Amino acid sequence: MSAQYPQQTAPAMEGENAKRSRKGRTGIGIGLLVMGAVSTAATAFLYSQIIPDMELFSEEQQSIQVVLAAVSVLMLLALFGTGIWNIAARRTWAMAPLITAIVVSGASLIFAVINIVDSATTTGRLPSFWVVFVYIAIIGQAIRLLRLDEPRLAPAPAQGPQLW
């Protein structure tokens, strides 16, 4: 037997702002899932190049690589989780998935810029910047959706006088 927890029902999304919110949240979710897939492929390629040479690294360098791999996996999980959450919450006015999308995309943007600078200094070539533009677009879309007006609910009718 499971415990029953009281749940608030979310207001039905109606109107033009609801349509914008639904489409925007779906776009954010799909964008985060795509960026998670691209990042997964890039991470797999990167570590397929590094793992054969790990025995040549010192213990300190090996431990740094393990920490970086762990952070990469956590970032990938955050991208996938936030993308799924935004798609699942597309018919609600919940702000938490959008705020999480801003935080995760901001962190991914910082990591992408660090990666671009590192790649440019080590190889001498300038990598593509499309990843940065996608993260900026996701952040902008989430901020735009946070600024939409949600419908106001009518106050609940009074239930009678309170005795204490």
C-alpha positions in Angstrom: 0.0 0.0 0.0 1.4 3.4 -0.9 1.0 6.6 0.9 -1.2 9.3 -0.7 0.5 12.7 -0.8 -1.5 15.8 -1.4 -0.8 17.2 -4.9 -1.6 20.6 -6.3 -3.1 20.5 -9.7 -1.4 22.7 -12.2 -3.6 25.2 -14.1 -4.4 24.2 -17.6 -2.3 26.0 -20.1 -4.4 28.1 -22.4 -3.8 31.0 -24.7 -0.9 32.4 -26.7 1.6 32.4 -23.9 0.8 28.7 -23.2 1.5 27.8 -26.8 4.8 29.7 -26.7 5.8 28.1 -23.4 5.0 24.6 -24.7 7.0 25.1 -27.9 9.9 26.8 -26.1 10.2 24.1 -23.4 10.1 21.4 -26.1 12.8 23.2 -28.0 15.0 23.6 -24.9 14.5 19.9 -24.0 15.4 18.7 -27.5 18.3 21.1 -27.7 19.7 19.8 -24.4 19.3 16.2 -25.5 21.0 16.9 -28.8 23.9 18.7 -27.0 24.1 15.8 -24.6 24.4 13.3 -27.5 27.0 15.5 -29.2 29.0 15.8 -26.0 28.8 12.1 -25.4 30.2 11.4 -28.8 33.0 14.0 -28.3 33.8 12.6 -24.8 33.9 9.0 -26.1 36.2 10.1 -28.9 38.5 12.1 -26.6 38.8 9.3 -24.1 39.4 6.6 -26.8 42.5 8.7 -27.7 43.7 9.1 -24.1 43.1 5.7 -22.6 45.8 3.8 -24.6 48.4 6.3 -23.4 47.3 6.4 -19.7 50.1 4.1 -18.6 52.6 6.8 -19.8 51.1 9.4 -17.5 52.3 10.0 -13.9 49.9 9.0 -11.1 49.0 12.7 -10.6 48.1 13.1 -14.3 46.1 9.8 -14.2 44.1 11.0 -11.2 43.4 14.3 -12.9 42.1 12.4 -15.9 39.8 10.3 -13.7 38.4 13.5 -12.1 37.9 15.1 -15.5 36.1 12.0 -16.7 33.8 12.0 -13.7 32.9 15.6 -14.2 32.3 14.9 -17.8 29.9 12.1 -17.0 28.1 14.2 -14.4 27.7 17.0 -16.9 26.4 14.6 -19.5 23.8 13.3 -17.1 22.8 16.8 -16.2 22.3 17.7 -19.8 20.2 14.6 -20.5 18.2 14.9 -17.2 17.4 18.6 -17.7 16.4 18.0 -21.3 14.0 15.2 -20.4 12.7 17.3 -17.5 11.9 20.2 -19.8 10.1 18.0 -22.3 8.1 16.3 -19.5 7.2 19.7 -18.0 6.2 21.4 -21.2 2.5 21.6 -20.3 3.1 23.2 -16.9 4.2 26.7 -15.7 6.9 25.2 -13.5 9.9 27.4 -13.4 12.4 24.9 -11.9 13.1 23.1 -15.2 13.8 26.4 -16.9 16.1 27.6 -14.1 17.9 24.3 -14.2 18.3 24.6 -18.0 19.9 28.0 -17.5 22.3 26.7 -14.8 23.3 23.5 -16.8 23.6 25.4 -20.1 25.7 28.1 -18.4 28.0 25.5 -16.9 28.3 23.8 -20.3 28.9 27.1 -22.0 31.8 27.8 -19.6 33.3 24.3 -20.2 32.8 24.8 -24.0 34.7 28.2 -23.9 37.5 26.6 -21.9 37.7 23.8 -24.4 37.8 26.2 -27.3 40.6 28.3 -25.7 42.5 25.1 -24.8 42.1 23.7 -28.2 43.2 27.0 -29.9 46.3 27.3 -27.8 47.4 23.7 -28.1 46.7 23.0 -31.7 47.0 26.6 -33.1 43.6 26.1 -34.9 40.4 27.8 -34.1 37.6 25.2 -33.5 34.0 25.8 -34.5 31.9 28.0 -32.2 28.5 26.5 -33.0 28.4 24.8 -29.5 28.7 28.2 -27.8 25.9 29.7 -29.9 23.6 26.7 -29.1 24.1 27.1 -25.4 23.6 30.9 -25.6 20.3 30.2 -27.6 19.1 27.7 -24.9 19.9 30.2 -22.1 18.1 33.0 -24.0 15.1 30.8 -24.7 14.8 29.8 -21.1 15.0 33.4 -19.9 12.4 34.4 -22.4 10.0 31.7 -21.1 10.6 32.7 -17.5 9.4 36.2 -18.4 6.1 35.0 -19.9 3.0 35.8 -17.8 1.4 32.7 -16.4 -2.4 32.7 -16.0 -3.6 33.9 -12.6 -5.9 31.6 -10.8 -9.0 32.9 -9.1 -8.7 32.9 -5.3 -10.3 29.9 -3.6 -13.7 30.7 -2.0 -13.9 31.1 1.7 -14.9 27.9 3.6 -16.5 29.6 6.5 -15.4 31.2 9.7 -12.4 29.7 11.6 -13.0 29.0 15.2 -9.4 29.6 16.3 
